[in-house]
Amino acid sequence: MAVLETSHTSLPGADAAVAQDAARAAPPRRAGRWAGVAFQARYIAEKLIAAAVVLWLAASAAFLAVHLSPGDPVTLLMGEFDTPELRATIEAQWGLDRSLPLQYWDFLTRPLQGDFGMSYVQRVPVSDILFSHRLVASAQLTTAATIIAVTVALVVSVVSAGRTGIGTRITYLGELTFASIPTFWLGIVFITVLSFQLGLLPVVGGSKLENLVLPSLTLGLPLAAVLSQVLREGIERSLEQPYAVSALARGITPWQLKIRHGLRHALVPAATLAGWSVGGMLTGTVIVEQVFGRPGIGQATVVAVTRQDVPVVLGITLLAVALYVAVNTIVDIVYLWIDPRLRVR
């Protein structure tokens, strides 16, 4: 017994040495925390730099497209009075007599100061056309359509995920239908049925909330159809994982499982799709605003293209690209909170 007791007795200072070795081998908790913060800061910086590069490339492509396209803006401005003196005056007035590098520099730097040039047709600053009631109308339409799309997609995906039967098949058919119908045709259907036949909602014009319902449904339901498909697929995939079985065994209800766990795992691909779609909604408003007669950025685009108002077209293009890049950059940064795997790298 004495021998056994001696064999199990630690030497003096041995426990302290082992503890010190273990402490040195284990990574400090604070260091790991700061490493995660450093990764997140680097991740955000990379996304912001990528966004700036995309904006620069898009602006450069627009500048080249204008200068390589056939036609002469000076001839458009002169109209029937084509004289050398008038041409020189217009070129000097609009800065078209400057070298191409200087025009390119002005094109890149002036929008940063809020200067998008002057409209050839309306003879007013392009910024007055962009940042006016038109932008507010388009922002209202895009926001309402996004709210409709996200709400409908969340409800439909959670309710139909993991279910079979006639109701689920009808849901699949409805999603396929709304995702496939062209926007202008869907708007015409809504106008014909809900306005002309049933008289429930006004057709065009106006600034009241009821005038926003039909355009928002037209723009938001196709996006909701696609989003609900992606969300449901992600939820159903998560329900097949081992942790889902364990959660059900612990007494959690299927609804709680889909909302707490399944929906969170499905948000990453859905957020990517939503970012692409919401960012591109500004171009979708071109058709919807024409169908419903809303005085927004989309309608201003059609008018500018029809009248060959190049500065307005370029201003709207830059604005659309900036909004698209901003939305997708925000979505990429939000991934840090949606996907825990990015926070532990």
C-alpha positions in Angstrom: 0.0 0.0 0.0 2.8 2.3 0.8 4.4 1.6 -2.5 1.2 2.3 -4.4 0.6 5.5 -2.5 4.2 6.6 -3.3 3.7 5.8 -7.0 0.6 8.0 -7.2 2.1 10.9 -5.3 3.2 13.8 -7.5 6.7 15.3 -7.2 6.9 18.8 -5.7 6.2 21.4 -8.3 5.1 18.9 -10.9 1.4 20.0 -10.9 2.4 23.6 -11.3 4.7 22.7 -14.3 2.0 20.7 -16.0 -0.5 23.6 -15.5 2.0 26.1 -17.0 2.6 23.9 -20.0 -1.2 23.5 -20.6 -1.7 27.2 -20.3 1.0 27.8 -22.9 -0.4 25.2 -25.2 -4.0 26.4 -25.1 -4.7 29.5 -27.2 -5.6 32.6 -25.2 -9.3 33.3 -25.3 -8.7 37.0 -25.8 -6.3 36.4 -28.6 -8.9 34.2 -30.4 -11.5 36.9 -29.9 -9.3 39.6 -31.4 -8.4 37.2 -34.3 -12.1 37.0 -35.1 -12.5 40.8 -34.9 -9.6 41.2 -37.3 -11.0 38.7 -39.8 -14.4 40.5 -39.7 -12.7 43.9 -40.2 -10.7 42.5 -43.1 -13.8 40.9 -44.6 -15.7 44.2 -44.5 -12.8 46.1 -45.9 -12.5 43.7 -48.8 -16.2 44.0 -49.6 -16.0 47.8 -49.6 -12.9 47.8 -51.9 -14.6 45.4 -54.2 -17.7 47.7 -54.3 -15.6 50.7 -55.2 -13.9 48.8 -58.0 -17.2 47.7 -59.4 -18.5 51.2 -59.4 -15.4 52.5 -61.1 -15.6 49.7 -63.8 -19.3 50.4 -64.4 -18.7 54.2 -64.7 -15.8 53.6 -67.1 -17.9 51.3 -69.2 -20.7 53.9 -69.4 -18.3 56.6 -70.4 -16.8 54.4 -73.2 -20.3 53.4 -74.4 -21.3 57.1 -74.8 -18.1 58.1 -76.7 -18.0 55.0 -78.9 -21.6 55.0 -79.8 -22.6 56.6 -83.2 -24.0 60.1 -83.1 -22.9 63.5 -82.0 -24.4 65.3 -79.0 -23.4 68.6 -80.4 -25.4 68.0 -83.5 -28.4 67.1 -81.3 -28.0 70.3 -79.3 -27.7 72.5 -82.4 -30.7 71.1 -84.2 -31.2 72.8 -87.6 -28.7 75.6 -87.0 -25.4 73.8 -87.8 -22.7 76.4 -88.1 -19.0 76.2 -87.1 -19.3 79.1 -84.7 -22.3 77.6 -83.0 -20.6 74.2 -82.8 -17.6 75.7 -81.1 -19.7 77.7 -78.7 -21.7 74.6 -77.7 -18.6 72.5 -77.3 -17.0 75.0 -75.0 -20.3 75.4 -73.0 -20.7 71.7 -72.4 -17.0 70.9 -72.0 -16.8 68.8 -75.1 -13.8 70.6 -76.5 -11.6 69.3 -73.6 -9.4 66.3 -74.1 -10.8 62.8 -73.5 -8.8 62.1 -70.3 -10.0 65.4 -68.8 -13.6 64.6 -69.7 -13.2 61.1 -68.2 -11.8 62.7 -65.0 -14.7 65.1 -64.7 -17.1 62.2 -65.4 -15.7 60.2 -62.4 -15.2 63.1 -59.9 -18.2 65.4 -60.4 -20.9 62.8 -59.4 -19.0 62.5 -56.0 -19.8 66.2 -55.5 -23.5 65.7 -56.6 -22.9 67.1 -60.1 -24.2 64.9 -62.8 -24.1 67.5 -65.5 -26.9 69.3 -67.4 -29.8 67.8 -69.3 -29.6 68.4 -73.0 -33.3 68.6 -73.4 -34.7 70.1 -70.2 -31.7 72.4 -69.6 -31.7 71.7 -65.8 -29.2 69.9 -63.6 -29.5 66.1 -63.9 -29.4 66.0 -60.1 -32.6 67.9 -60.0 -34.2 65.2 -62.1 -32.8 62.3 -60.2 -33.1 63.5 -56.6 -36.6 64.8 -56.7 -40.1 63.5 -56.3 -39.2 60.9 -59.0 -36.6 59.2 -56.8 -39.1 59.3 -53.8 -41.8 57.7 -55.9 -39.4 54.9 -57.1 -38.1 54.4 -53.6 -41.7 54.0 -52.2 -42.5 51.5 -54.9 -39.3 49.5 -54.4 -39.6 49.5 -50.6 -43.3 48.4 -50.7 -42.5 45.7 -53.2 -39.6 44.4 -51.1 -41.8 44.2 -48.0 -44.5 42.3 -49.9 -41.9 39.9 -51.4 -40.2 39.1 -48.1 -43.4 38.8 -46.1 -45.1 36.5 -48.6 -41.9 34.4 -49.1 -41.4 33.9 -45.4 -45.0 32.9 -44.8 -45.3 30.6 -47.8 -42.0 28.9 -47.2 -42.5 28.2 -43.5 -46.0 26.9 -44.0 -45.3 24.7 -47.0 -41.9 23.3 -45.9 -41.9 19.6 -45.1 -45.5 19.1 -46.2 -47.1 17.2 -49.0 -50.6 17.2 -50.5 -52.8 19.2 -52.7 -52.1 22.4 -50.9 -48.4 22.1 -51.4 -48.9 21.3 -55.1 -51.1 24.4 -55.5 -48.3 26.5 -53.8 -45.7 25.1 -56.2 -47.9 25.9 -59.2 -48.5 29.5 -57.9 -44.8 30.1 -57.4 -44.0 28.8 -60.9 -46.7 31.0 -62.4 -45.7 34.2 -60.7 -42.0 33.6 -61.3 -42.7 33.0 -65.1 -45.2 35.8 -65.9 -43.6 38.9 -67.5 -44.0 42.0 -65.3 -45.9 44.1 -67.8 -48.4 41.3 -68.4 -48.9 40.7 -64.7 -49.6 44.5 -64.3 -52.1 44.4 -67.1 -53.9 41.4 -65.5 -54.1 43.2 -62.2 -55.4 46.4 -63.8 -58.1 44.4 -65.8 -59.3 42.3 -62.9 -58.8 44.4 -59.8 -59.5 47.8 -61.3 -61.8 47.5 -64.3 -63.8 44.4 -63.4 -63.9 44.5 -59.6 -63.3 48.2 -59.0 -61.3 47.5 -55.9 -58.2 49.7 -56.6 -57.4 52.7 -58.7 -55.6 52.2 -62.0 -52.9 54.9 -62.3 -51.7 58.1 -60.9 -52.1 59.6 -57.5 -49.9 59.7 -54.4 -52.2 57.9 -51.9 -51.3 54.6 -50.4 -54.0 52.8 -52.4 -52.3 53.9 -55.6 -49.2 52.0 -54.5 -50.9 48.6 -54.0 -51.1 47.3 -57.6 -47.6 48.4 -58.7 -46.1 46.9 -55.5 -47.9 43.6 -56.1 -46.8 43.6 -59.7 -43.1 44.1 -58.7 -43.1 42.1 -55.5 -45.0 38.9 -56.2 -42.5 37.5 -58.8 -39.7 38.1 -56.4 -41.7 36.5 -53.6 -42.3 33.4 -55.8 -38.6 32.9 -56.3 -37.6 33.7 -52.7 -40.1 31.2 -51.3 -38.7 28.4 -53.4 -35.2 29.1 -52.1 -36.3 29.5 -48.5 -38.4 26.3 -48.6 -35.5 24.3 -50.1 -33.2 25.5 -47.4 -35.6 24.8 -44.6 -36.3 21.3 -45.8 -32.6 20.6 -46.2 -32.1 21.7 -42.6 -34.9 19.5 -41.3 -33.0 16.4 -42.6 -29.9 17.2 -40.5 -29.2 15.2 -37.3 -29.6 18.2 -35.0 -33.2 18.5 -36.2 -34.0 14.9 -35.1 -32.3 15.6 -31.7 -34.3 18.9 -31.3 -37.6 17.0 -32.0 -36.6 14.4 -29.5 -36.1 17.1 -26.9 -39.7 18.2 -27.3 -39.4 21.1 -29.7 -42.4 21.5 -32.0 -42.0 21.3 -35.8 -43.1 24.9 -36.1 -40.4 26.0 -33.7 -37.8 23.9 -35.5 -38.6 25.4 -38.8 -38.6 29.0 -37.5 -35.7 28.9 -35.1 -33.3 26.6 -36.9 -34.5 25.9 -40.5 -35.3 29.4 -41.4 -31.9 30.7 -40.2 -30.0 28.1 -42.3 -32.1 29.1 -45.3 -31.4 32.8 -45.0 -27.9 32.7 -46.5 -28.9 31.7 -50.1 -32.1 33.7 -49.8 -30.3 36.8 -48.8 -28.0 36.5 -51.8 -30.9 36.2 -54.1 -32.8 39.0 -52.4 -29.7 41.3 -52.7 -29.5 40.7 -56.5 -33.2 41.1 -57.0 -33.7 44.2 -54.8 -30.7 45.8 -56.2 -32.1 45.3 -59.7 -35.6 46.4 -58.8 -34.7 50.0 -59.9 -34.5 48.7 -63.5 -37.7 46.8 -63.0 -39.5 49.9 -62.1 -39.1 51.1 -65.7 -41.8 48.7 -66.9 -44.0 49.0 -63.8 -44.0 52.8 -63.8 -44.9 52.9 -67.5 -47.8 50.4 -67.0 -49.2 52.3 -64.0 -48.2 55.8 -65.0 -46.1 56.5 -61.9 -43.8 59.5 -62.3 -40.6 57.8 -61.1 -37.1 57.2 -62.2 -38.2 54.4 -64.5 -40.5 56.8 -66.4 -37.7 59.4 -66.5 -35.4 56.8 -68.1 -37.9 56.1 -70.9 -38.3 59.8 -71.6 -34.5 60.4 -71.6 -33.8 57.5 -73.9 -36.6 58.6 -76.3 -35.2 62.2 -76.4 -31.6 61.1 -76.5 -30.9 63.0 -73.4 -27.4 61.4 -72.7 -26.6 63.1 -69.4 -29.9 62.0 -67.8 -29.4 58.5 -69.1 -25.8 58.4 -67.7 -27.0 59.8 -64.4 -29.7 57.2 -64.0 -27.3 54.5 -65.0 -24.8 55.5 -62.4 -27.5 55.8 -59.7 -28.9 52.3 -60.5 -25.4 50.8 -60.4 -24.6 52.6 -57.1 -27.8 51.3 -55.5 -27.3 47.8 -56.8 -23.7 47.6 -55.5 -24.7 49.2 -52.2 -27.5 46.7 -51.6 -25.3 43.7 -52.4 -22.4 45.0 -50.3 -24.7 45.4 -47.3 -26.0 41.8 -47.9 -22.4 40.5 -48.0 -21.6 42.3 -44.7 -24.8 41.0 -43.1 -23.6 37.5 -43.8 -21.3 38.0 -40.7 -24.4 38.0 -38.5 -26.4 35.4 -40.5 -23.7 32.8 -41.0 -21.8 32.0 -37.8 -19.1 30.2 -39.8 -17.7 33.5 -41.0 -17.2 34.8 -37.4 -15.0 31.9 -36.3 -12.5 31.8 -39.2 
